[in-house]
Amino acid sequence: MALVHDASSRAGRRRLHRSVALHGGAVVIFGLMAWRGAGAVTGGLPAMGVPMLLAGAGGATGALVILWSVLRRRDRLSGLHPATRTGAQRAARIGMAVVAVATVTAGVALAPTGSEREFVVWVNVVIGGLLVLFALLAGERAAHRQGEGR
């Protein structure tokens, strides 16, 4: 019996470490995206900078909230009910989806006229779409949460 518990405990630790590494990496990547977006805005390219700044800041914040909730999962003494942790993840996902819509809207509104307008709009649509994809895939899956309430 102890062998089964040890194996599931090791698998849980591996899952936790993988999740922390992936979400921590997402915080860094989105943070760099926000930093480059701010640089583009100050460099006179608001059509590309503002949407990147929005997506980067929204993605970094969402990934940080999810990372925090994953880290709190390992702390059994946190006092947080599992539904509270998944609620934080759900709120982060919804927030990232809203920021993705704002990213595309800002990209369309700030896109220059002329031949490069279509390119700028499509780049911002792809950035917003990738943020939505991250929001859908990030966080803990339901199969991982089932044993948490025991």
Phi, psi and omega per residue, in radians:
M1 nan -0.728 -3.141
A2 -1.141 -0.584 3.139
L3 -1.116 -0.713 3.098
V4 -1.124 -0.761 3.137
H5 -1.119 -0.728 3.125
D6 -1.113 -0.709 3.132
A7 -1.138 -0.752 3.131
S8 -1.210 -0.574 3.099
S9 -1.169 -0.735 3.103
R10 -1.142 -0.719 3.108
A11 -1.098 -0.688 3.102
G12 -1.132 -0.688 3.100
R13 -1.162 -0.708 3.102
R14 -1.089 -0.756 3.126
R15 -1.086 -0.737 3.130
L16 -1.105 -0.822 -3.138
H17 -1.089 -0.712 3.116
R18 -1.126 -0.747 -3.132
S19 -1.135 -0.734 3.120
V20 -1.101 -0.762 -3.134
A21 -1.121 -0.779 -3.108
L22 -1.167 -0.799 -3.123
H23 -1.253 -0.593 3.042
G24 -1.109 -0.724 3.071
G25 -1.090 -0.672 3.112
A26 -1.132 -0.674 3.091
V27 -1.043 -0.777 -3.131
V28 -1.137 -0.826 -3.105
I29 -1.102 -0.809 3.120
F30 -1.161 -0.601 3.074
G31 -1.098 -0.734 3.075
L32 -1.125 -0.632 3.105
M33 -1.122 -0.747 3.107
A34 -1.123 -0.704 3.130
W35 -1.097 -0.771 3.114
R36 -1.181 -0.619 3.080
G37 -1.114 -0.725 3.091
A38 -1.123 -0.662 3.089
G39 -1.122 -0.669 3.119
A40 -1.188 -0.660 3.114
V41 -1.117 -0.817 3.136
T42 -1.234 -0.367 3.100
G43 -1.499 0.027 3.082
G44 1.609 0.338 3.103
L45 -2.091 1.135 -3.072
P46 -1.136 -0.474 -3.111
A47 -1.120 -0.545 3.086
M48 -1.727 -0.576 -3.043
G49 -1.272 -0.809 -3.094
V50 -1.074 -0.844 3.102
P51 -1.094 -0.659 3.101
M52 -1.171 -0.664 3.093
L53 -1.112 -0.797 3.110
L54 -1.077 -0.886 -3.108
A55 -1.122 -0.708 3.136
G56 -1.139 -0.813 3.140
A57 -1.163 -0.745 3.122
G58 -1.154 -0.740 3.126
G59 -1.176 -0.729 3.126
A60 -1.128 -0.732 3.122
T61 -1.135 -0.809 3.126
G62 -1.091 -0.763 3.122
A63 -1.143 -0.624 3.118
L64 -1.177 -0.713 3.094
V65 -1.102 -0.767 3.133
I66 -1.158 -0.728 3.099
L67 -1.050 -0.773 3.107
W68 -1.036 -0.765 -3.112
S69 -1.195 -0.597 3.086
V70 -1.187 -0.729 3.108
L71 -1.140 -0.632 3.113
R72 -1.196 -0.425 3.137
R73 -1.067 -0.664 -3.098
R74 -1.276 -0.343 -3.126
D75 -1.580 1.650 -3.108
R76 -1.129 -0.320 -3.124
L77 -1.643 0.207 -3.055
S78 -1.179 -0.396 -3.115
G79 1.410 -0.036 3.124
L80 -1.526 2.266 3.049
H81 -1.251 2.536 3.136
P82 -0.909 -0.597 3.135
A83 -1.143 -0.560 3.104
T84 -1.166 -0.728 3.139
R85 -1.148 -0.770 3.132
T86 -1.232 -0.478 3.055
G87 -1.146 -0.670 3.083
A88 -1.130 -0.705 3.109
Q89 -1.150 -0.720 3.121
R90 -1.100 -0.752 3.118
A91 -1.107 -0.694 3.111
A92 -1.114 -0.728 3.124
R93 -1.113 -0.770 3.127
I94 -1.113 -0.742 3.103
G95 -1.052 -0.732 3.114
M96 -1.145 -0.636 3.101
A97 -1.144 -0.703 3.099
V98 -1.124 -0.741 3.112
V99 -1.129 -0.613 3.097
A100 -1.088 -0.726 3.088
V101 -1.129 -0.723 3.105
A102 -1.123 -0.614 3.117
T103 -1.085 -0.856 -3.136
V104 -1.157 -0.718 3.131
T105 -1.073 -0.802 3.110
A106 -1.121 -0.671 3.125
G107 -1.092 -0.721 3.122
V108 -1.227 -0.735 -3.101
A109 -1.176 -0.615 -3.065
L110 -1.673 -0.091 -3.098
A111 -1.075 2.374 -3.117
P112 -1.228 2.769 3.039
T113 -1.430 2.751 3.124
G114 1.907 -2.840 -3.000
S115 -1.223 -0.440 -3.100
E116 -1.543 -0.044 -3.120
R117 -1.030 -0.837 -3.106
E118 -1.069 -0.721 3.118
F119 -1.073 -0.835 -3.117
V120 -1.094 -0.748 3.126
V121 -1.086 -0.811 -3.125
W122 -1.135 -0.676 3.083
V123 -1.053 -0.751 -3.135
N124 -1.241 -0.567 3.043
V125 -1.136 -0.728 3.111
V126 -1.133 -0.760 3.118
I127 -1.057 -0.805 3.097
G128 -1.102 -0.707 3.114
G129 -1.121 -0.693 3.103
L130 -1.169 -0.604 3.083
L131 -1.161 -0.717 3.083
V132 -1.117 -0.727 3.107
L133 -1.061 -0.756 3.080
F134 -1.088 -0.737 3.135
A135 -1.062 -0.647 3.133
L136 -1.257 -0.596 -3.033
L137 -1.655 -0.304 -3.041
A138 -1.333 2.755 3.039
G139 1.607 -3.045 -3.107
E140 -1.449 2.519 3.082
R141 -1.550 2.771 -3.104
A142 -1.043 -0.607 -3.130
A143 -1.120 -0.532 -3.140
H144 -1.372 -0.425 -3.085
R145 -1.524 -0.256 -3.037
Q146 -1.043 -0.766 -3.091
G147 -1.424 -0.037 -3.034
E148 -1.246 -0.557 -3.083
G149 -1.378 -0.107 -3.105
R150 -1.308 nan nan
